[in-house]
């Protein structure tokens, strides 16, 4: 059987309520280690979002939406 994420690696996902979508987004495409001191404005202008010190390209959110909407 294929995993819920379609990656063949996960059969069950158990999580607390906070940040579930961000955890899934980090699994669907590359996420990069950045720094807490990076300016949010500069990141946003370059199509990058920050989750703490992790940098997430805008495209990762699109991939998440593409994965979620058929469910």
C-alpha positions as CSV (number, residue, x, y, z in Angstrom):
1,X,0.0,0.0,0.0
2,X,1.2,3.5,-0.8
3,X,1.8,5.9,2.1
4,X,-0.5,8.9,2.7
5,X,2.2,11.2,1.5
6,X,2.8,9.2,-1.7
7,X,6.4,8.8,-0.9
8,X,6.3,5.1,0.2
9,X,7.9,5.9,3.5
10,X,5.1,6.9,5.9
11,X,2.1,4.7,6.9
12,X,0.8,6.8,9.8
13,X,1.3,10.4,10.8
14,X,0.7,11.4,14.5
15,X,1.2,15.0,15.5
16,X,0.0,17.7,17.9
17,X,-2.2,20.4,16.5
18,X,0.3,23.2,15.9
19,X,2.1,23.6,12.6
20,X,0.9,20.3,10.9
21,X,0.9,21.9,7.5
22,X,4.4,23.2,7.9
23,X,5.6,19.8,8.9
24,X,4.1,18.4,5.7
25,X,5.5,21.2,3.6
26,X,9.0,20.4,4.9
27,X,8.5,16.8,3.7
28,X,7.3,17.6,0.2
29,X,10.2,19.7,-1.1
30,X,13.7,21.0,0.0
31,X,13.8,23.2,3.1
32,X,17.0,25.1,3.9
33,X,18.7,26.0,7.1
34,X,19.0,29.7,7.5
35,X,19.4,32.1,10.4
36,X,17.0,33.7,12.8
37,X,18.6,37.1,12.1
38,X,17.7,37.1,8.4
39,X,15.3,40.0,7.6
40,X,11.7,38.8,6.8
41,X,11.2,41.6,4.3
42,X,14.3,40.6,2.3
43,X,13.3,36.9,2.3
44,X,9.7,37.7,1.2
45,X,10.9,39.8,-1.7
46,X,12.9,36.8,-2.9
47,X,10.0,34.4,-2.6
48,X,11.3,32.8,0.6
49,X,9.3,32.1,3.8
50,X,10.9,31.4,7.2
51,X,9.8,28.9,9.8
52,X,12.1,29.7,12.7
53,X,15.6,29.4,11.1
54,X,14.3,27.2,8.2
55,X,13.9,28.8,4.8
56,X,11.0,27.6,2.6
57,X,10.6,28.7,-1.0
58,X,7.1,29.8,-2.0
59,X,6.9,26.9,-4.5
60,X,6.9,24.5,-1.5
61,X,3.6,25.9,-0.4
62,X,2.2,25.5,-4.0
63,X,3.3,21.8,-3.9
64,X,1.6,21.4,-0.6
65,X,-1.6,22.9,-1.9
66,X,-1.4,20.6,-5.0
67,X,-1.1,17.6,-2.8
68,X,-3.8,18.7,-0.3
69,X,-6.6,19.8,-2.6
70,X,-7.5,16.4,-4.1
71,X,-7.9,15.0,-0.6
